[in-house]
Amino acid sequence: MTDAPAVEETPVSEAPSGVSRRLFLARTSAVVAGAVSAGTVGIGMANALGPPDLLRVPIRLRGLDPAFNGYRIAVVSDIHLGPITGRAHTERIVRMINETSPDLVTIVGDLVDGTVEELGPAAEPLRDLVSRDGTFFVTGNHEYFSGDPAAWLRELERLGVQPLRNENTAIGTAFDLAGVNDLSGRATDGGPDFDRALSGVSSSRPTILLAHQPVQVSEAAARGVDLQLSGHTHGGQLWPFHYVVGLQQGALAGLSTVEHTQLYVTRGAGFWGPPVRVGAPPDITVLSLHGEN
């Protein structure tokens, strides 16, 4: 019996080990990057849709009557009521503000992304804000994007929120509170008019200005305003927009000084665009005023 012919085996060439390692590292990096991205977006959504941080910030003002040391101003901006953030969003903000027992409430623009007909019910809980000296409002750019800012100003007055349209009011003997329209108003019912807004303010007490965009502080400083309260930036909302917004507005968030005018910028209590905030959580701020030593 003859032996079967031997079958010659073809050797399988092995991939060079360097290529295998590079492929492994590339695939691993892709998986890690995907996991990090998904995790970042998840955290960002939780930040955007969750409750705002409550910040407490002391402010020293020249000329403040010592009787008003500790006076509390709640500052909220960029609530951005819209398709995603509705009535429950407003109710939570109102509840958080009321729990701080503020003396005054300020809403510094960009309350809505839609019309009164669409979002009136979502804004209605604002009537429940409680403070000793009332709630005041200035327009942001999104009030003009909504199509009819005058309708929103009328609705807010109905809800007990007082708009400041390039005008001021005395808060007892503590300080003068002024407000200017947003820059976007130039195309419709009139933009900011600092001379009109600050007409008649007293030099014997501080002046606090509500202006949606921080970049307006240069005008405020030229007129001797003591403190400007602003929003608009969202603290950047998403990295790397922090850098762009900071360059455009001159301030991103928190307290700074321009000449002799202090500027406080809140990161806002809502979001615009995707419901994601990375590195810039929403906030409501309570400022406590104190006289200079």
KEGU-352474 format. One record per residue (C-alpha): residue number from 1; residue in one letter; x, y, z negated. Coordinates in steps of 0.05 Angstrom, whole numbers, plus 5000, padded with zeros to 4 digits. Last residue first. Example, Ala and Ser with C-alpha at 12.3 -4.5 7.8 and 13.67 -1.06 7.14 Angstrom:
(node 2, "S", (5273, 4979, 4857))
(node 1, "A", (5246, 4910, 4844))
END
This chain:
(node 293, "N", (4694, 7006, 3909))
(node 292, "E", (4651, 7004, 3971))
(node 291, "G", (4578, 6991, 3960))
(node 290, "H", (4550, 6921, 3968))
(node 289, "L", (4502, 6890, 4018))
(node 288, "S", (4485, 6816, 4019))
(node 287, "L", (4479, 6788, 4089))
(node 286, "V", (4436, 6726, 4099))
(node 285, "T", (4454, 6689, 4162))
(node 284, "I", (4414, 6638, 4202))
(node 283, "D", (4458, 6591, 4242))
(node 282, "P", (4465, 6546, 4301))
(node 281, "P", (4527, 6502, 4306))
(node 280, "A", (4583, 6525, 4351))
(node 279, "G", (4636, 6472, 4361))
(node 278, "V", (4591, 6434, 4409))
(node 277, "R", (4519, 6455, 4417))
(node 276, "V", (4474, 6414, 4462))
(node 275, "P", (4401, 6422, 4482))
(node 274, "P", (4420, 6437, 4554))
(node 273, "G", (4402, 6507, 4577))
(node 272, "W", (4396, 6559, 4521))
(node 271, "F", (4402, 6543, 4447))
(node 270, "G", (4369, 6560, 4381))
(node 269, "A", (4385, 6593, 4315))
(node 268, "G", (4436, 6643, 4338))
(node 267, "R", (4512, 6645, 4331))
(node 266, "T", (4505, 6709, 4289))
(node 265, "V", (4550, 6767, 4305))
(node 264, "Y", (4567, 6818, 4251))
(node 263, "L", (4602, 6882, 4273))
(node 262, "Q", (4632, 6933, 4224))
(node 261, "T", (4642, 7003, 4251))
(node 260, "H", (4703, 7044, 4231))
(node 259, "E", (4744, 7028, 4294))
(node 258, "V", (4714, 6962, 4315))
(node 257, "T", (4711, 6914, 4256))
(node 256, "S", (4697, 6840, 4253))
(node 255, "L", (4647, 6793, 4220))
(node 254, "G", (4623, 6727, 4248))
(node 253, "A", (4615, 6702, 4318))
(node 252, "L", (4643, 6711, 4388))
(node 251, "A", (4668, 6782, 4393))
(node 250, "G", (4694, 6823, 4452))
(node 249, "Q", (4632, 6807, 4493))
(node 248, "Q", (4663, 6783, 4558))
(node 247, "L", (4728, 6756, 4530))
(node 246, "G", (4692, 6719, 4474))
(node 245, "V", (4641, 6692, 4522))
(node 244, "V", (4694, 6663, 4568))
(node 243, "Y", (4735, 6633, 4512))
(node 242, "H", (4677, 6601, 4476))
(node 241, "F", (4653, 6573, 4542))
(node 240, "P", (4704, 6518, 4533))
(node 239, "W", (4669, 6488, 4493))
(node 238, "L", (4594, 6493, 4489))
(node 237, "Q", (4551, 6541, 4449))
(node 236, "G", (4600, 6599, 4455))
(node 235, "G", (4582, 6625, 4386))
(node 234, "H", (4511, 6629, 4414))
(node 233, "T", (4538, 6694, 4445))
(node 232, "H", (4473, 6735, 4447))
(node 231, "G", (4471, 6755, 4373))
(node 230, "S", (4482, 6824, 4343))
(node 229, "L", (4481, 6865, 4278))
(node 228, "Q", (4519, 6930, 4279))
(node 227, "L", (4544, 6962, 4214))
(node 226, "D", (4568, 7032, 4196))
(node 225, "V", (4546, 7069, 4259))
(node 224, "G", (4591, 7130, 4270))
(node 223, "R", (4569, 7149, 4340))
(node 222, "A", (4630, 7125, 4378))
(node 221, "A", (4627, 7061, 4338))
(node 220, "A", (4557, 7047, 4363))
(node 219, "E", (4576, 7057, 4435))
(node 218, "S", (4635, 7010, 4428))
(node 217, "V", (4590, 6961, 4391))
(node 216, "Q", (4549, 6949, 4454))
(node 215, "V", (4594, 6890, 4471))
(node 214, "P", (4562, 6852, 4414))
(node 213, "Q", (4497, 6843, 4454))
(node 212, "H", (4430, 6843, 4419))
(node 211, "A", (4435, 6910, 4385))
(node 210, "L", (4407, 6922, 4315))
(node 209, "L", (4441, 6982, 4282))
(node 208, "I", (4454, 6994, 4208))
(node 207, "T", (4466, 7066, 4186))
(node 206, "P", (4493, 7081, 4117))
(node 205, "R", (4469, 7138, 4073))
(node 204, "S", (4485, 7213, 4067))
(node 203, "S", (4495, 7223, 4142))
(node 202, "S", (4420, 7213, 4152))
(node 201, "V", (4393, 7187, 4217))
(node 200, "G", (4356, 7240, 4257))
(node 199, "S", (4369, 7213, 4327))
(node 198, "L", (4404, 7146, 4324))
(node 197, "A", (4359, 7109, 4373))
(node 196, "R", (4352, 7170, 4418))
(node 195, "D", (4427, 7180, 4424))
(node 194, "F", (4438, 7105, 4431))
(node 193, "D", (4391, 7096, 4490))
(node 192, "P", (4393, 7023, 4509))
(node 191, "G", (4357, 7002, 4573))
(node 190, "G", (4291, 7027, 4601))
(node 189, "D", (4226, 6994, 4619))
(node 188, "T", (4251, 6953, 4678))
(node 187, "A", (4321, 6949, 4709))
(node 186, "R", (4356, 6983, 4651))
(node 185, "G", (4322, 6934, 4603))
(node 184, "S", (4377, 6883, 4616))
(node 183, "L", (4423, 6924, 4571))
(node 182, "D", (4381, 6906, 4511))
(node 181, "N", (4338, 6958, 4477))
(node 180, "V", (4368, 6993, 4417))
(node 179, "G", (4351, 6988, 4343))
(node 178, "A", (4362, 7032, 4282))
(node 177, "L", (4357, 7019, 4208))
(node 176, "D", (4374, 7078, 4163))
(node 175, "F", (4400, 7059, 4094))
(node 174, "A", (4382, 7049, 4021))
(node 173, "T", (4338, 7109, 4006))
(node 172, "G", (4276, 7073, 4029))
(node 171, "I", (4292, 7034, 4092))
(node 170, "A", (4290, 7094, 4139))
(node 169, "T", (4268, 7080, 4209))
(node 168, "N", (4302, 7083, 4276))
(node 167, "E", (4287, 7085, 4350))
(node 166, "N", (4312, 7059, 4417))
(node 165, "R", (4254, 7010, 4417))
(node 164, "L", (4253, 6981, 4347))
(node 163, "P", (4200, 6927, 4346))
(node 162, "Q", (4162, 6914, 4281))
(node 161, "V", (4141, 6843, 4268))
(node 160, "G", (4072, 6838, 4235))
(node 159, "L", (4044, 6785, 4282))
(node 158, "R", (4004, 6836, 4322))
(node 157, "E", (4068, 6877, 4329))
(node 156, "L", (4102, 6815, 4357))
(node 155, "E", (4046, 6807, 4408))
(node 154, "R", (4052, 6879, 4431))
(node 153, "L", (4128, 6872, 4439))
(node 152, "W", (4117, 6807, 4477))
(node 151, "A", (4070, 6840, 4526))
(node 150, "A", (4119, 6897, 4536))
(node 149, "P", (4174, 6847, 4552))
(node 148, "D", (4135, 6822, 4613))
(node 147, "G", (4174, 6776, 4660))
(node 146, "S", (4206, 6727, 4613))
(node 145, "F", (4275, 6748, 4640))
(node 144, "Y", (4265, 6814, 4604))
(node 143, "E", (4255, 6781, 4537))
(node 142, "H", (4314, 6737, 4557))
(node 141, "N", (4362, 6796, 4557))
(node 140, "G", (4350, 6810, 4483))
(node 139, "T", (4298, 6858, 4454))
(node 138, "V", (4301, 6886, 4384))
(node 137, "F", (4260, 6862, 4324))
(node 136, "F", (4244, 6883, 4253))
(node 135, "T", (4213, 6845, 4195))
(node 134, "G", (4189, 6879, 4131))
(node 133, "D", (4215, 6916, 4070))
(node 132, "R", (4201, 6867, 4013))
(node 131, "S", (4205, 6804, 4054))
(node 130, "V", (4159, 6747, 4076))
(node 129, "L", (4156, 6716, 4145))
(node 128, "D", (4088, 6683, 4155))
(node 127, "R", (4069, 6724, 4217))
(node 126, "L", (4130, 6692, 4251))
(node 125, "P", (4089, 6627, 4251))
(node 124, "E", (4055, 6653, 4315))
(node 123, "A", (4115, 6647, 4360))
(node 122, "A", (4099, 6577, 4384))
(node 121, "P", (4026, 6595, 4394))
(node 120, "G", (4046, 6654, 4439))
(node 119, "L", (4092, 6612, 4481))
(node 118, "E", (4057, 6601, 4548))
(node 117, "E", (4008, 6659, 4548))
(node 116, "V", (4060, 6704, 4515))
(node 115, "T", (4107, 6688, 4573))
(node 114, "G", (4171, 6647, 4574))
(node 113, "D", (4241, 6639, 4546))
(node 112, "V", (4231, 6671, 4479))
(node 111, "L", (4265, 6702, 4418))
(node 110, "D", (4325, 6727, 4455))
(node 109, "G", (4334, 6788, 4410))
(node 108, "V", (4363, 6807, 4342))
(node 107, "I", (4308, 6785, 4294))
(node 106, "T", (4320, 6823, 4229))
(node 105, "V", (4288, 6806, 4162))
(node 104, "L", (4291, 6852, 4100))
(node 103, "D", (4293, 6842, 4025))
(node 102, "P", (4305, 6768, 4034))
(node 101, "S", (4278, 6714, 3987))
(node 100, "T", (4326, 6659, 4013))
(node 99, "E", (4269, 6608, 4017))
(node 98, "N", (4232, 6655, 4064))
(node 97, "I", (4288, 6650, 4116))
(node 96, "M", (4289, 6573, 4115))
(node 95, "R", (4213, 6569, 4120))
(node 94, "V", (4210, 6618, 4178))
(node 93, "I", (4264, 6580, 4215))
(node 92, "R", (4229, 6513, 4204))
(node 91, "E", (4162, 6542, 4227))
(node 90, "T", (4194, 6571, 4290))
(node 89, "H", (4223, 6504, 4310))
(node 88, "A", (4158, 6469, 4295))
(node 87, "R", (4122, 6518, 4341))
(node 86, "G", (4164, 6501, 4402))
(node 85, "T", (4235, 6486, 4421))
(node 84, "I", (4236, 6440, 4482))
(node 83, "P", (4193, 6478, 4532))
(node 82, "G", (4213, 6547, 4505))
(node 81, "L", (4227, 6588, 4443))
(node 80, "H", (4297, 6615, 4449))
(node 79, "I", (4313, 6629, 4376))
(node 78, "D", (4371, 6672, 4400))
(node 77, "S", (4377, 6713, 4337))
(node 76, "V", (4368, 6711, 4262))
(node 75, "V", (4393, 6758, 4208))
(node 74, "A", (4365, 6758, 4138))
(node 73, "I", (4384, 6822, 4101))
(node 72, "R", (4394, 6818, 4025))
(node 71, "Y", (4407, 6878, 3980))
(node 70, "G", (4460, 6857, 3930))
(node 69, "N", (4478, 6928, 3911))
(node 68, "F", (4418, 6971, 3926))
(node 67, "A", (4418, 7013, 3862))
(node 66, "P", (4491, 7026, 3876))
(node 65, "D", (4469, 7072, 3934))
(node 64, "L", (4508, 7051, 3995))
(node 63, "G", (4555, 7107, 4017))
(node 62, "R", (4606, 7062, 4050))
(node 61, "L", (4582, 6992, 4064))
(node 60, "R", (4612, 6927, 4039))
(node 59, "I", (4583, 6863, 4069))
(node 58, "P", (4577, 6796, 4035))
(node 57, "V", (4560, 6736, 4080))
(node 56, "R", (4514, 6678, 4064))
(node 55, "L", (4507, 6627, 4120))
(node 54, "L", (4449, 6578, 4127))
(node 53, "D", (4466, 6527, 4181))
(node 52, "P", (4410, 6517, 4231))
(node 51, "P", (4365, 6455, 4225))
(node 50, "G", (4374, 6402, 4278))
(node 49, "L", (4360, 6406, 4353))
(node 48, "A", (4425, 6439, 4374))
(node 47, "N", (4470, 6405, 4324))
(node 46, "A", (4440, 6336, 4337))
(node 45, "M", (4447, 6349, 4411))
(node 44, "G", (4520, 6367, 4403))
(node 43, "I", (4532, 6304, 4360))
(node 42, "G", (4503, 6261, 4415))
(node 41, "V", (4540, 6299, 4469))
(node 40, "T", (4605, 6289, 4432))
(node 39, "G", (4591, 6215, 4421))
(node 38, "A", (4576, 6204, 4494))
(node 37, "S", (4639, 6241, 4514))
(node 36, "V", (4681, 6203, 4464))
(node 35, "A", (4653, 6136, 4487))
(node 34, "G", (4665, 6154, 4560))
(node 33, "A", (4735, 6177, 4546))
(node 32, "V", (4749, 6113, 4507))
(node 31, "V", (4723, 6070, 4564))
(node 30, "A", (4762, 6109, 4616))
(node 29, "S", (4826, 6105, 4575))
(node 28, "T", (4818, 6030, 4567))
(node 27, "R", (4809, 6022, 4642))
(node 26, "A", (4871, 6064, 4657))
(node 25, "L", (4912, 6029, 4603))
(node 24, "F", (4894, 5960, 4629))
(node 23, "L", (4909, 5980, 4701))
(node 22, "R", (4976, 6010, 4680))
(node 21, "R", (4994, 5948, 4640))
(node 20, "S", (4976, 5902, 4697))
(node 19, "V", (5017, 5943, 4747))
(node 18, "G", (5078, 5940, 4701))
(node 17, "S", (5071, 5865, 4693))
(node 16, "P", (5080, 5853, 4766))
(node 15, "A", (5022, 5814, 4792))
(node 14, "E", (5036, 5739, 4792))
(node 13, "S", (5045, 5703, 4858))
(node 12, "V", (5007, 5638, 4861))
(node 11, "P", (5054, 5583, 4885))
(node 10, "T", (5029, 5543, 4944))
(node 9, "E", (5023, 5470, 4924))
(node 8, "E", (5050, 5418, 4974))
(node 7, "V", (5004, 5359, 4977))
(node 6, "A", (5044, 5294, 4973))
(node 5, "P", (5027, 5243, 5025))
(node 4, "A", (4987, 5185, 4996))
(node 3, "D", (5032, 5126, 4977))
(node 2, "T", (5030, 5066, 5022))
(node 1, "M", (5000, 5000, 5000))
END
